[in-house]
Amino acid sequence: MCRYFDALGEKETAALYFRALKRIAPRHPMTKHTKRVIYPPFWIRILSRLAKRLAEKAEDAEKRNHT
């Protein structure tokens, strides 16, 4: 459920489910994986933002070339 709500953009609901999962099974591999998905490491967040900006620039350049 955590990953589902995170994918929908409902970060607070995802965090609520994650806290419940963490109380139930704190050392379970799925709990650890879910934490990495909901709260990605710093370098993953930076790379994701960079990739998004590069995609936006490429899209803008493509639009300018077609007009």
PDBQT receptor file of N, H, CA, C and O in Angstrom, charges set to zero:
ATOM      1  N   MET A   1       0.825  -1.199   0.000  1.00  0.00    +0.000 N 
ATOM      2  CA  MET A   1       0.000   0.000   0.000  1.00  0.00    +0.000 C 
ATOM      3  C   MET A   1       0.867   1.260   0.000  1.00  0.00    +0.000 C 
ATOM      4  O   MET A   1       0.511   2.266  -0.614  1.00  0.00    +0.000 OA
ATOM      5  N   CYS A   2       2.004   1.199   0.690  1.00  0.00    +0.000 N 
ATOM      6  H   CYS A   2       2.294   0.382   1.188  1.00  0.00    +0.000 HD
ATOM      7  CA  CYS A   2       2.894   2.368   0.746  1.00  0.00    +0.000 C 
ATOM      8  C   CYS A   2       3.331   2.778  -0.642  1.00  0.00    +0.000 C 
ATOM      9  O   CYS A   2       3.241   3.950  -1.007  1.00  0.00    +0.000 OA
ATOM     10  N   ARG A   3       3.801   1.821  -1.412  1.00  0.00    +0.000 N 
ATOM     11  H   ARG A   3       3.873   0.869  -1.115  1.00  0.00    +0.000 HD
ATOM     12  CA  ARG A   3       4.306   2.125  -2.744  1.00  0.00    +0.000 C 
ATOM     13  C   ARG A   3       3.175   2.591  -3.662  1.00  0.00    +0.000 C 
ATOM     14  O   ARG A   3       3.386   3.449  -4.519  1.00  0.00    +0.000 OA
ATOM     15  N   TYR A   4       1.994   2.039  -3.489  1.00  0.00    +0.000 N 
ATOM     16  H   TYR A   4       1.822   1.342  -2.793  1.00  0.00    +0.000 HD
ATOM     17  CA  TYR A   4       0.837   2.436  -4.296  1.00  0.00    +0.000 C 
ATOM     18  C   TYR A   4       0.524   3.909  -4.082  1.00  0.00    +0.000 C 
ATOM     19  O   TYR A   4       0.407   4.673  -5.040  1.00  0.00    +0.000 OA
ATOM     20  N   PHE A   5       0.390   4.306  -2.819  1.00  0.00    +0.000 N 
ATOM     21  H   PHE A   5       0.485   3.686  -2.040  1.00  0.00    +0.000 HD
ATOM     22  CA  PHE A   5       0.053   5.693  -2.525  1.00  0.00    +0.000 C 
ATOM     23  C   PHE A   5       1.196   6.633  -2.904  1.00  0.00    +0.000 C 
ATOM     24  O   PHE A   5       0.951   7.766  -3.320  1.00  0.00    +0.000 OA
ATOM     25  N   ASP A   6       2.432   6.178  -2.765  1.00  0.00    +0.000 N 
ATOM     26  H   ASP A   6       2.631   5.258  -2.427  1.00  0.00    +0.000 HD
ATOM     27  CA  ASP A   6       3.567   6.987  -3.191  1.00  0.00    +0.000 C 
ATOM     28  C   ASP A   6       3.515   7.220  -4.698  1.00  0.00    +0.000 C 
ATOM     29  O   ASP A   6       3.768   8.333  -5.160  1.00  0.00    +0.000 OA
ATOM     30  N   ALA A   7       3.192   6.189  -5.462  1.00  0.00    +0.000 N 
ATOM     31  H   ALA A   7       2.986   5.285  -5.087  1.00  0.00    +0.000 HD
ATOM     32  CA  ALA A   7       3.097   6.309  -6.922  1.00  0.00    +0.000 C 
ATOM     33  C   ALA A   7       1.968   7.257  -7.330  1.00  0.00    +0.000 C 
ATOM     34  O   ALA A   7       2.063   7.934  -8.353  1.00  0.00    +0.000 OA
ATOM     35  N   LEU A   8       0.916   7.302  -6.539  1.00  0.00    +0.000 N 
ATOM     36  H   LEU A   8       0.840   6.752  -5.708  1.00  0.00    +0.000 HD
ATOM     37  CA  LEU A   8      -0.193   8.219  -6.820  1.00  0.00    +0.000 C 
ATOM     38  C   LEU A   8       0.129   9.656  -6.433  1.00  0.00    +0.000 C 
ATOM     39  O   LEU A   8      -0.598  10.584  -6.786  1.00  0.00    +0.000 OA
ATOM     40  N   GLY A   9       1.221   9.826  -5.708  1.00  0.00    +0.000 N 
ATOM     41  H   GLY A   9       1.811   9.072  -5.421  1.00  0.00    +0.000 HD
ATOM     42  CA  GLY A   9       1.594  11.166  -5.274  1.00  0.00    +0.000 C 
ATOM     43  C   GLY A   9       1.051  11.533  -3.910  1.00  0.00    +0.000 C 
ATOM     44  O   GLY A   9       1.201  12.671  -3.464  1.00  0.00    +0.000 OA
ATOM     45  N   GLU A  10       0.423  10.582  -3.246  1.00  0.00    +0.000 N 
ATOM     46  H   GLU A  10       0.301   9.658  -3.608  1.00  0.00    +0.000 HD
ATOM     47  CA  GLU A  10      -0.125  10.825  -1.911  1.00  0.00    +0.000 C 
ATOM     48  C   GLU A  10       0.930  10.442  -0.877  1.00  0.00    +0.000 C 
ATOM     49  O   GLU A  10       0.860   9.384  -0.251  1.00  0.00    +0.000 OA
ATOM     50  N   LYS A  11       1.912  11.334  -0.716  1.00  0.00    +0.000 N 
ATOM     51  H   LYS A  11       1.969  12.193  -1.225  1.00  0.00    +0.000 HD
ATOM     52  CA  LYS A  11       3.083  11.056   0.118  1.00  0.00    +0.000 C 
ATOM     53  C   LYS A  11       2.719  10.886   1.592  1.00  0.00    +0.000 C 
ATOM     54  O   LYS A  11       3.299  10.044   2.279  1.00  0.00    +0.000 OA
ATOM     55  N   GLU A  12       1.788  11.660   2.072  1.00  0.00    +0.000 N 
ATOM     56  H   GLU A  12       1.317  12.344   1.515  1.00  0.00    +0.000 HD
ATOM     57  CA  GLU A  12       1.439  11.563   3.498  1.00  0.00    +0.000 C 
ATOM     58  C   GLU A  12       0.763  10.241   3.819  1.00  0.00    +0.000 C 
ATOM     59  O   GLU A  12       1.038   9.642   4.859  1.00  0.00    +0.000 OA
ATOM     60  N   THR A  13      -0.113   9.782   2.943  1.00  0.00    +0.000 N 
ATOM     61  H   THR A  13      -0.336  10.269   2.099  1.00  0.00    +0.000 HD
ATOM     62  CA  THR A  13      -0.777   8.493   3.142  1.00  0.00    +0.000 C 
ATOM     63  C   THR A  13       0.245   7.367   3.060  1.00  0.00    +0.000 C 
ATOM     64  O   THR A  13       0.198   6.421   3.846  1.00  0.00    +0.000 OA
ATOM     65  N   ALA A  14       1.171   7.470   2.108  1.00  0.00    +0.000 N 
ATOM     66  H   ALA A  14       1.210   8.238   1.469  1.00  0.00    +0.000 HD
ATOM     67  CA  ALA A  14       2.225   6.462   1.980  1.00  0.00    +0.000 C 
ATOM     68  C   ALA A  14       3.070   6.417   3.248  1.00  0.00    +0.000 C 
ATOM     69  O   ALA A  14       3.413   5.336   3.727  1.00  0.00    +0.000 OA
ATOM     70  N   ALA A  15       3.403   7.578   3.791  1.00  0.00    +0.000 N 
ATOM     71  H   ALA A  15       3.124   8.456   3.402  1.00  0.00    +0.000 HD
ATOM     72  CA  ALA A  15       4.199   7.636   5.014  1.00  0.00    +0.000 C 
ATOM     73  C   ALA A  15       3.442   7.042   6.192  1.00  0.00    +0.000 C 
ATOM     74  O   ALA A  15       4.040   6.389   7.048  1.00  0.00    +0.000 OA
ATOM     75  N   LEU A  16       2.138   7.260   6.246  1.00  0.00    +0.000 N 
ATOM     76  H   LEU A  16       1.652   7.791   5.551  1.00  0.00    +0.000 HD
ATOM     77  CA  LEU A  16       1.316   6.689   7.310  1.00  0.00    +0.000 C 
ATOM     78  C   LEU A  16       1.344   5.160   7.255  1.00  0.00    +0.000 C 
ATOM     79  O   LEU A  16       1.531   4.500   8.277  1.00  0.00    +0.000 OA
ATOM     80  N   TYR A  17       1.158   4.607   6.062  1.00  0.00    +0.000 N 
ATOM     81  H   TYR A  17       1.006   5.144   5.232  1.00  0.00    +0.000 HD
ATOM     82  CA  TYR A  17       1.222   3.150   5.909  1.00  0.00    +0.000 C 
ATOM     83  C   TYR A  17       2.625   2.622   6.216  1.00  0.00    +0.000 C 
ATOM     84  O   TYR A  17       2.774   1.544   6.790  1.00  0.00    +0.000 OA
ATOM     85  N   PHE A  18       3.643   3.379   5.835  1.00  0.00    +0.000 N 
ATOM     86  H   PHE A  18       3.522   4.256   5.369  1.00  0.00    +0.000 HD
ATOM     87  CA  PHE A  18       5.014   2.943   6.113  1.00  0.00    +0.000 C 
ATOM     88  C   PHE A  18       5.273   2.882   7.605  1.00  0.00    +0.000 C 
ATOM     89  O   PHE A  18       5.891   1.933   8.089  1.00  0.00    +0.000 OA
ATOM     90  N   ARG A  19       4.812   3.879   8.338  1.00  0.00    +0.000 N 
ATOM     91  H   ARG A  19       4.311   4.650   7.946  1.00  0.00    +0.000 HD
ATOM     92  CA  ARG A  19       5.007   3.862   9.800  1.00  0.00    +0.000 C 
ATOM     93  C   ARG A  19       4.335   2.649  10.418  1.00  0.00    +0.000 C 
ATOM     94  O   ARG A  19       4.880   2.032  11.333  1.00  0.00    +0.000 OA
ATOM     95  N   ALA A  20       3.146   2.302   9.918  1.00  0.00    +0.000 N 
ATOM     96  H   ALA A  20       2.703   2.803   9.174  1.00  0.00    +0.000 HD
ATOM     97  CA  ALA A  20       2.454   1.114  10.445  1.00  0.00    +0.000 C 
ATOM     98  C   ALA A  20       3.237  -0.149  10.092  1.00  0.00    +0.000 C 
ATOM     99  O   ALA A  20       3.392  -1.039  10.929  1.00  0.00    +0.000 OA
ATOM    100  N   LEU A  21       3.727  -0.229   8.867  1.00  0.00    +0.000 N 
ATOM    101  H   LEU A  21       3.602   0.493   8.187  1.00  0.00    +0.000 HD
ATOM    102  CA  LEU A  21       4.518  -1.383   8.446  1.00  0.00    +0.000 C 
ATOM    103  C   LEU A  21       5.785  -1.499   9.279  1.00  0.00    +0.000 C 
ATOM    104  O   LEU A  21       6.192  -2.599   9.653  1.00  0.00    +0.000 OA
ATOM    105  N   LYS A  22       6.400  -0.376   9.565  1.00  0.00    +0.000 N 
ATOM    106  H   LYS A  22       6.070   0.518   9.261  1.00  0.00    +0.000 HD
ATOM    107  CA  LYS A  22       7.629  -0.367  10.352  1.00  0.00    +0.000 C 
ATOM    108  C   LYS A  22       7.384  -0.863  11.782  1.00  0.00    +0.000 C 
ATOM    109  O   LYS A  22       8.244  -1.519  12.370  1.00  0.00    +0.000 OA
ATOM    110  N   ARG A  23       6.225  -0.554  12.332  1.00  0.00    +0.000 N 
ATOM    111  H   ARG A  23       5.526  -0.022  11.855  1.00  0.00    +0.000 HD
ATOM    112  CA  ARG A  23       5.888  -1.051  13.675  1.00  0.00    +0.000 C 
ATOM    113  C   ARG A  23       5.657  -2.553  13.674  1.00  0.00    +0.000 C 
ATOM    114  O   ARG A  23       6.014  -3.244  14.629  1.00  0.00    +0.000 OA
ATOM    115  N   ILE A  24       5.059  -3.056  12.603  1.00  0.00    +0.000 N 
ATOM    116  H   ILE A  24       4.769  -2.495  11.828  1.00  0.00    +0.000 HD
ATOM    117  CA  ILE A  24       4.723  -4.476  12.522  1.00  0.00    +0.000 C 
ATOM    118  C   ILE A  24       5.958  -5.323  12.216  1.00  0.00    +0.000 C 
ATOM    119  O   ILE A  24       6.190  -6.336  12.875  1.00  0.00    +0.000 OA
ATOM    120  N   ALA A  25       6.749  -4.917  11.224  1.00  0.00    +0.000 N 
ATOM    121  H   ALA A  25       6.560  -4.093  10.688  1.00  0.00    +0.000 HD
ATOM    122  CA  ALA A  25       7.890  -5.716  10.784  1.00  0.00    +0.000 C 
ATOM    123  C   ALA A  25       9.071  -4.808  10.437  1.00  0.00    +0.000 C 
ATOM    124  O   ALA A  25       9.368  -4.604   9.260  1.00  0.00    +0.000 OA
ATOM    125  N   PRO A  26       9.742  -4.265  11.450  1.00  0.00    +0.000 N 
ATOM    126  CA  PRO A  26      10.797  -3.282  11.180  1.00  0.00    +0.000 C 
ATOM    127  C   PRO A  26      12.003  -3.828  10.409  1.00  0.00    +0.000 C 
ATOM    128  O   PRO A  26      12.661  -3.072   9.695  1.00  0.00    +0.000 OA
ATOM    129  N   ARG A  27      12.303  -5.115  10.537  1.00  0.00    +0.000 N 
ATOM    130  H   ARG A  27      11.768  -5.729  11.117  1.00  0.00    +0.000 HD
ATOM    131  CA  ARG A  27      13.496  -5.661   9.884  1.00  0.00    +0.000 C 
ATOM    132  C   ARG A  27      13.193  -6.479   8.640  1.00  0.00    +0.000 C 
ATOM    133  O   ARG A  27      14.100  -7.053   8.039  1.00  0.00    +0.000 OA
ATOM    134  N   HIS A  28      11.949  -6.537   8.257  1.00  0.00    +0.000 N 
ATOM    135  H   HIS A  28      11.212  -6.071   8.746  1.00  0.00    +0.000 HD
ATOM    136  CA  HIS A  28      11.573  -7.323   7.081  1.00  0.00    +0.000 C 
ATOM    137  C   HIS A  28      12.144  -6.656   5.823  1.00  0.00    +0.000 C 
ATOM    138  O   HIS A  28      12.145  -5.429   5.726  1.00  0.00    +0.000 OA
ATOM    139  N   PRO A  29      12.626  -7.447   4.865  1.00  0.00    +0.000 N 
ATOM    140  CA  PRO A  29      13.186  -6.875   3.633  1.00  0.00    +0.000 C 
ATOM    141  C   PRO A  29      12.213  -5.962   2.884  1.00  0.00    +0.000 C 
ATOM    142  O   PRO A  29      12.637  -4.970   2.290  1.00  0.00    +0.000 OA
ATOM    143  N   MET A  30      10.935  -6.275   2.902  1.00  0.00    +0.000 N 
ATOM    144  H   MET A  30      10.590  -7.080   3.385  1.00  0.00    +0.000 HD
ATOM    145  CA  MET A  30       9.962  -5.417   2.206  1.00  0.00    +0.000 C 
ATOM    146  C   MET A  30       9.865  -4.058   2.888  1.00  0.00    +0.000 C 
ATOM    147  O   MET A  30       9.684  -3.041   2.218  1.00  0.00    +0.000 OA
ATOM    148  N   THR A  31       9.982  -4.031   4.201  1.00  0.00    +0.000 N 
ATOM    149  H   THR A  31      10.129  -4.857   4.746  1.00  0.00    +0.000 HD
ATOM    150  CA  THR A  31       9.959  -2.760   4.926  1.00  0.00    +0.000 C 
ATOM    151  C   THR A  31      11.161  -1.918   4.518  1.00  0.00    +0.000 C 
ATOM    152  O   THR A  31      11.031  -0.718   4.275  1.00  0.00    +0.000 OA
ATOM    153  N   LYS A  32      12.319  -2.543   4.443  1.00  0.00    +0.000 N 
ATOM    154  H   LYS A  32      12.424  -3.517   4.640  1.00  0.00    +0.000 HD
ATOM    155  CA  LYS A  32      13.527  -1.817   4.053  1.00  0.00    +0.000 C 
ATOM    156  C   LYS A  32      13.435  -1.324   2.612  1.00  0.00    +0.000 C 
ATOM    157  O   LYS A  32      13.838  -0.200   2.316  1.00  0.00    +0.000 OA
ATOM    158  N   HIS A  33      12.916  -2.143   1.728  1.00  0.00    +0.000 N 
ATOM    159  H   HIS A  33      12.589  -3.057   1.969  1.00  0.00    +0.000 HD
ATOM    160  CA  HIS A  33      12.769  -1.742   0.331  1.00  0.00    +0.000 C 
ATOM    161  C   HIS A  33      11.766  -0.596   0.201  1.00  0.00    +0.000 C 
ATOM    162  O   HIS A  33      11.990   0.358  -0.544  1.00  0.00    +0.000 OA
ATOM    163  N   THR A  34      10.674  -0.700   0.926  1.00  0.00    +0.000 N 
ATOM    164  H   THR A  34      10.492  -1.475   1.532  1.00  0.00    +0.000 HD
ATOM    165  CA  THR A  34       9.651   0.347   0.886  1.00  0.00    +0.000 C 
ATOM    166  C   THR A  34      10.222   1.672   1.375  1.00  0.00    +0.000 C 
ATOM    167  O   THR A  34       9.905   2.728   0.829  1.00  0.00    +0.000 OA
ATOM    168  N   LYS A  35      11.061   1.614   2.398  1.00  0.00    +0.000 N 
ATOM    169  H   LYS A  35      11.319   0.756   2.841  1.00  0.00    +0.000 HD
ATOM    170  CA  LYS A  35      11.694   2.841   2.899  1.00  0.00    +0.000 C 
ATOM    171  C   LYS A  35      12.542   3.485   1.803  1.00  0.00    +0.000 C 
ATOM    172  O   LYS A  35      12.518   4.704   1.638  1.00  0.00    +0.000 OA
ATOM    173  N   ARG A  36      13.289   2.676   1.058  1.00  0.00    +0.000 N 
ATOM    174  H   ARG A  36      13.308   1.685   1.192  1.00  0.00    +0.000 HD
ATOM    175  CA  ARG A  36      14.120   3.229  -0.018  1.00  0.00    +0.000 C 
ATOM    176  C   ARG A  36      13.277   3.826  -1.134  1.00  0.00    +0.000 C 
ATOM    177  O   ARG A  36      13.699   4.781  -1.786  1.00  0.00    +0.000 OA
ATOM    178  N   VAL A  37      12.087   3.271  -1.359  1.00  0.00    +0.000 N 
ATOM    179  H   VAL A  37      11.744   2.496  -0.828  1.00  0.00    +0.000 HD
ATOM    180  CA  VAL A  37      11.211   3.804  -2.414  1.00  0.00    +0.000 C 
ATOM    181  C   VAL A  37      10.578   5.124  -1.962  1.00  0.00    +0.000 C 
ATOM    182  O   VAL A  37      10.561   6.099  -2.713  1.00  0.00    +0.000 OA
ATOM    183  N   ILE A  38      10.065   5.145  -0.748  1.00  0.00    +0.000 N 
ATOM    184  H   ILE A  38      10.079   4.353  -0.138  1.00  0.00    +0.000 HD
ATOM    185  CA  ILE A  38       9.373   6.339  -0.249  1.00  0.00    +0.000 C 
ATOM    186  C   ILE A  38      10.351   7.447   0.133  1.00  0.00    +0.000 C 
ATOM    187  O   ILE A  38      10.094   8.625  -0.116  1.00  0.00    +0.000 OA
ATOM    188  N   TYR A  39      11.468   7.065   0.736  1.00  0.00    +0.000 N 
ATOM    189  H   TYR A  39      11.677   6.108   0.938  1.00  0.00    +0.000 HD
ATOM    190  CA  TYR A  39      12.491   8.027   1.151  1.00  0.00    +0.000 C 
ATOM    191  C   TYR A  39      13.803   7.669   0.461  1.00  0.00    +0.000 C 
ATOM    192  O   TYR A  39      14.697   7.104   1.090  1.00  0.00    +0.000 OA
ATOM    193  N   PRO A  40      13.928   7.992  -0.828  1.00  0.00    +0.000 N 
ATOM    194  CA  PRO A  40      15.140   7.606  -1.562  1.00  0.00    +0.000 C 
ATOM    195  C   PRO A  40      16.372   8.320  -1.012  1.00  0.00    +0.000 C 
ATOM    196  O   PRO A  40      16.271   9.413  -0.455  1.00  0.00    +0.000 OA
ATOM    197  N   PRO A  41      17.540   7.688  -1.176  1.00  0.00    +0.000 N 
ATOM    198  CA  PRO A  41      18.776   8.331  -0.734  1.00  0.00    +0.000 C 
ATOM    199  C   PRO A  41      18.999   9.657  -1.461  1.00  0.00    +0.000 C 
ATOM    200  O   PRO A  41      18.437   9.901  -2.528  1.00  0.00    +0.000 OA
ATOM    201  N   PHE A  42      19.821  10.494  -0.868  1.00  0.00    +0.000 N 
ATOM    202  H   PHE A  42      20.278  10.296   0.000  1.00  0.00    +0.000 HD
ATOM    203  CA  PHE A  42      20.097  11.835  -1.393  1.00  0.00    +0.000 C 
ATOM    204  C   PHE A  42      20.545  11.795  -2.848  1.00  0.00    +0.000 C 
ATOM    205  O   PHE A  42      20.024  12.543  -3.675  1.00  0.00    +0.000 OA
ATOM    206  N   TRP A  43      21.490  10.947  -3.167  1.00  0.00    +0.000 N 
ATOM    207  H   TRP A  43      21.914  10.339  -2.496  1.00  0.00    +0.000 HD
ATOM    208  CA  TRP A  43      22.034  10.918  -4.533  1.00  0.00    +0.000 C 
ATOM    209  C   TRP A  43      20.996  10.475  -5.553  1.00  0.00    +0.000 C 
ATOM    210  O   TRP A  43      21.049  10.907  -6.705  1.00  0.00    +0.000 OA
ATOM    211  N   ILE A  44      20.062   9.631  -5.165  1.00  0.00    +0.000 N 
ATOM    212  H   ILE A  44      20.018   9.280  -4.229  1.00  0.00    +0.000 HD
ATOM    213  CA  ILE A  44      18.979   9.213  -6.073  1.00  0.00    +0.000 C 
ATOM    214  C   ILE A  44      18.052  10.403  -6.341  1.00  0.00    +0.000 C 
ATOM    215  O   ILE A  44      17.623  10.623  -7.473  1.00  0.00    +0.000 OA
ATOM    216  N   ARG A  45      17.751  11.161  -5.293  1.00  0.00    +0.000 N 
ATOM    217  H   ARG A  45      18.100  10.982  -4.373  1.00  0.00    +0.000 HD
ATOM    218  CA  ARG A  45      16.890  12.337  -5.480  1.00  0.00    +0.000 C 
ATOM    219  C   ARG A  45      17.550  13.348  -6.413  1.00  0.00    +0.000 C 
ATOM    220  O   ARG A  45      16.885  13.920  -7.277  1.00  0.00    +0.000 OA
ATOM    221  N   ILE A  46      18.848  13.568  -6.246  1.00  0.00    +0.000 N 
ATOM    222  H   ILE A  46      19.387  13.103  -5.544  1.00  0.00    +0.000 HD
ATOM    223  CA  ILE A  46      19.570  14.514  -7.102  1.00  0.00    +0.000 C 
ATOM    224  C   ILE A  46      19.562  14.030  -8.547  1.00  0.00    +0.000 C 
ATOM    225  O   ILE A  46      19.282  14.808  -9.458  1.00  0.00    +0.000 OA
ATOM    226  N   LEU A  47      19.866  12.752  -8.764  1.00  0.00    +0.000 N 
ATOM    227  H   LEU A  47      20.093  12.120  -8.023  1.00  0.00    +0.000 HD
ATOM    228  CA  LEU A  47      19.878  12.213 -10.123  1.00  0.00    +0.000 C 
ATOM    229  C   LEU A  47      18.493  12.272 -10.764  1.00  0.00    +0.000 C 
ATOM    230  O   LEU A  47      18.376  12.547 -11.959  1.00  0.00    +0.000 OA
ATOM    231  N   SER A  48      17.458  12.021  -9.991  1.00  0.00    +0.000 N 
ATOM    232  H   SER A  48      17.553  11.797  -9.021  1.00  0.00    +0.000 HD
ATOM    233  CA  SER A  48      16.089  12.085 -10.518  1.00  0.00    +0.000 C 
ATOM    234  C   SER A  48      15.742  13.501 -10.958  1.00  0.00    +0.000 C 
ATOM    235  O   SER A  48      15.157  13.697 -12.023  1.00  0.00    +0.000 OA
ATOM    236  N   ARG A  49      16.098  14.477 -10.148  1.00  0.00    +0.000 N 
ATOM    237  H   ARG A  49      16.573  14.317  -9.283  1.00  0.00    +0.000 HD
ATOM    238  CA  ARG A  49      15.829  15.874 -10.511  1.00  0.00    +0.000 C 
ATOM    239  C   ARG A  49      16.605  16.272 -11.758  1.00  0.00    +0.000 C 
ATOM    240  O   ARG A  49      16.078  16.953 -12.638  1.00  0.00    +0.000 OA
ATOM    241  N   LEU A  50      17.857  15.842 -11.827  1.00  0.00    +0.000 N 
ATOM    242  H   LEU A  50      18.285  15.289 -11.113  1.00  0.00    +0.000 HD
ATOM    243  CA  LEU A  50      18.681  16.154 -12.996  1.00  0.00    +0.000 C 
ATOM    244  C   LEU A  50      18.086  15.538 -14.257  1.00  0.00    +0.000 C 
ATOM    245  O   LEU A  50      18.005  16.196 -15.294  1.00  0.00    +0.000 OA
ATOM    246  N   ALA A  51      17.674  14.287 -14.168  1.00  0.00    +0.000 N 
ATOM    247  H   ALA A  51      17.740  13.753 -13.325  1.00  0.00    +0.000 HD
ATOM    248  CA  ALA A  51      17.076  13.615 -15.324  1.00  0.00    +0.000 C 
ATOM    249  C   ALA A  51      15.795  14.318 -15.758  1.00  0.00    +0.000 C 
ATOM    250  O   ALA A  51      15.540  14.457 -16.954  1.00  0.00    +0.000 OA
ATOM    251  N   LYS A  52      14.993  14.761 -14.801  1.00  0.00    +0.000 N 
ATOM    252  H   LYS A  52      15.200  14.648 -13.829  1.00  0.00    +0.000 HD
ATOM    253  CA  LYS A  52      13.752  15.460 -15.119  1.00  0.00    +0.000 C 
ATOM    254  C   LYS A  52      14.039  16.777 -15.840  1.00  0.00    +0.000 C 
ATOM    255  O   LYS A  52      13.375  17.112 -16.821  1.00  0.00    +0.000 OA
ATOM    256  N   ARG A  53      15.027  17.516 -15.349  1.00  0.00    +0.000 N 
ATOM    257  H   ARG A  53      15.566  17.243 -14.552  1.00  0.00    +0.000 HD
ATOM    258  CA  ARG A  53      15.381  18.793 -15.985  1.00  0.00    +0.000 C 
ATOM    259  C   ARG A  53      15.919  18.583 -17.398  1.00  0.00    +0.000 C 
ATOM    260  O   ARG A  53      15.583  19.331 -18.316  1.00  0.00    +0.000 OA
ATOM    261  N   LEU A  54      16.748  17.568 -17.563  1.00  0.00    +0.000 N 
ATOM    262  H   LEU A  54      17.021  16.960 -16.817  1.00  0.00    +0.000 HD
ATOM    263  CA  LEU A  54      17.280  17.279 -18.897  1.00  0.00    +0.000 C 
ATOM    264  C   LEU A  54      16.169  16.887 -19.869  1.00  0.00    +0.000 C 
ATOM    265  O   LEU A  54      16.187  17.282 -21.035  1.00  0.00    +0.000 OA
ATOM    266  N   ALA A  55      15.207  16.113 -19.384  1.00  0.00    +0.000 N 
ATOM    267  H   ALA A  55      15.192  15.793 -18.437  1.00  0.00    +0.000 HD
ATOM    268  CA  ALA A  55      14.075  15.723 -20.231  1.00  0.00    +0.000 C 
ATOM    269  C   ALA A  55      13.245  16.943 -20.620  1.00  0.00    +0.000 C 
ATOM    270  O   ALA A  55      12.798  17.056 -21.761  1.00  0.00    +0.000 OA
ATOM    271  N   GLU A  56      13.039  17.851 -19.675  1.00  0.00    +0.000 N 
ATOM    272  H   GLU A  56      13.402  17.759 -18.747  1.00  0.00    +0.000 HD
ATOM    273  CA  GLU A  56      12.279  19.072 -19.961  1.00  0.00    +0.000 C 
ATOM    274  C   GLU A  56      13.008  19.930 -20.995  1.00  0.00    +0.000 C 
ATOM    275  O   GLU A  56      12.379  20.470 -21.905  1.00  0.00    +0.000 OA
ATOM    276  N   LYS A  57      14.329  20.057 -20.862  1.00  0.00    +0.000 N 
ATOM    277  H   LYS A  57      14.840  19.618 -20.123  1.00  0.00    +0.000 HD
ATOM    278  CA  LYS A  57      15.099  20.836 -21.824  1.00  0.00    +0.000 C 
ATOM    279  C   LYS A  57      15.046  20.209 -23.205  1.00  0.00    +0.000 C 
ATOM    280  O   LYS A  57      14.916  20.912 -24.207  1.00  0.00    +0.000 OA
ATOM    281  N   ALA A  58      15.147  18.889 -23.262  1.00  0.00    +0.000 N 
ATOM    282  H   ALA A  58      15.253  18.317 -22.448  1.00  0.00    +0.000 HD
ATOM    283  CA  ALA A  58      15.079  18.198 -24.552  1.00  0.00    +0.000 C 
ATOM    284  C   ALA A  58      13.705  18.389 -25.189  1.00  0.00    +0.000 C 
ATOM    285  O   ALA A  58      13.597  18.572 -26.401  1.00  0.00    +0.000 OA
ATOM    286  N   GLU A  59      12.660  18.346 -24.371  1.00  0.00    +0.000 N 
ATOM    287  H   GLU A  59      12.747  18.197 -23.386  1.00  0.00    +0.000 HD
ATOM    288  CA  GLU A  59      11.297  18.545 -24.873  1.00  0.00    +0.000 C 
ATOM    289  C   GLU A  59      11.123  19.972 -25.405  1.00  0.00    +0.000 C 
ATOM    290  O   GLU A  59      10.518  20.181 -26.456  1.00  0.00    +0.000 OA
ATOM    291  N   ASP A  60      11.657  20.945 -24.669  1.00  0.00    +0.000 N 
ATOM    292  H   ASP A  60      12.148  20.776 -23.814  1.00  0.00    +0.000 HD
ATOM    293  CA  ASP A  60      11.578  22.341 -25.123  1.00  0.00    +0.000 C 
ATOM    294  C   ASP A  60      12.334  22.533 -26.432  1.00  0.00    +0.000 C 
ATOM    295  O   ASP A  60      11.848  23.219 -27.331  1.00  0.00    +0.000 OA
ATOM    296  N   ALA A  61      13.504  21.940 -26.548  1.00  0.00    +0.000 N 
ATOM    297  H   ALA A  61      13.899  21.383 -25.818  1.00  0.00    +0.000 HD
ATOM    298  CA  ALA A  61      14.293  22.038 -27.780  1.00  0.00    +0.000 C 
ATOM    299  C   ALA A  61      13.562  21.389 -28.940  1.00  0.00    +0.000 C 
ATOM    300  O   ALA A  61      13.595  21.894 -30.063  1.00  0.00    +0.000 OA
ATOM    301  N   GLU A  62      12.909  20.282 -28.675  1.00  0.00    +0.000 N 
ATOM    302  H   GLU A  62      12.882  19.872 -27.764  1.00  0.00    +0.000 HD
ATOM    303  CA  GLU A  62      12.144  19.586 -29.721  1.00  0.00    +0.000 C 
ATOM    304  C   GLU A  62      10.978  20.451 -30.193  1.00  0.00    +0.000 C 
ATOM    305  O   GLU A  62      10.699  20.512 -31.391  1.00  0.00    +0.000 OA
ATOM    306  N   LYS A  63      10.298  21.116 -29.268  1.00  0.00    +0.000 N 
ATOM    307  H   LYS A  63      10.524  21.066 -28.295  1.00  0.00    +0.000 HD
ATOM    308  CA  LYS A  63       9.189  21.997 -29.630  1.00  0.00    +0.000 C 
ATOM    309  C   LYS A  63       9.667  23.164 -30.490  1.00  0.00    +0.000 C 
ATOM    310  O   LYS A  63       9.017  23.546 -31.464  1.00  0.00    +0.000 OA
ATOM    311  N   ARG A  64      10.825  23.724 -30.106  1.00  0.00    +0.000 N 
ATOM    312  H   ARG A  64      11.352  23.413 -29.316  1.00  0.00    +0.000 HD
ATOM    313  CA  ARG A  64      11.363  24.846 -30.872  1.00  0.00    +0.000 C 
ATOM    314  C   ARG A  64      11.772  24.423 -32.280  1.00  0.00    +0.000 C 
ATOM    315  O   ARG A  64      11.655  25.212 -33.218  1.00  0.00    +0.000 OA
ATOM    316  N   ASN A  65      12.239  23.215 -32.436  1.00  0.00    +0.000 N 
ATOM    317  H   ASN A  65      12.333  22.574 -31.674  1.00  0.00    +0.000 HD
ATOM    318  CA  ASN A  65      12.656  22.731 -33.749  1.00  0.00    +0.000 C 
ATOM    319  C   ASN A  65      11.464  22.489 -34.679  1.00  0.00    +0.000 C 
ATOM    320  O   ASN A  65      11.599  22.583 -35.899  1.00  0.00    +0.000 OA
ATOM    321  N   HIS A  66      10.300  22.177 -34.107  1.00  0.00    +0.000 N 
ATOM    322  H   HIS A  66      10.190  22.101 -33.116  1.00  0.00    +0.000 HD
ATOM    323  CA  HIS A  66       9.114  21.893 -34.923  1.00  0.00    +0.000 C 
ATOM    324  C   HIS A  66       8.296  23.126 -35.275  1.00  0.00    +0.000 C 
ATOM    325  O   HIS A  66       7.391  23.054 -36.106  1.00  0.00    +0.000 OA
ATOM    326  N   THR A  67       8.602  24.238 -34.662  1.00  0.00    +0.000 N 
ATOM    327  H   THR A  67       9.338  24.297 -33.988  1.00  0.00    +0.000 HD
ATOM    328  CA  THR A  67       7.818  25.455 -34.959  1.00  0.00    +0.000 C 
ATOM    329  C   THR A  67       8.522  26.363 -35.923  1.00  0.00    +0.000 C 
ATOM    330  O   THR A  67       7.996  27.421 -36.271  1.00  0.00    +0.000 OA
TER     331      THR A  67
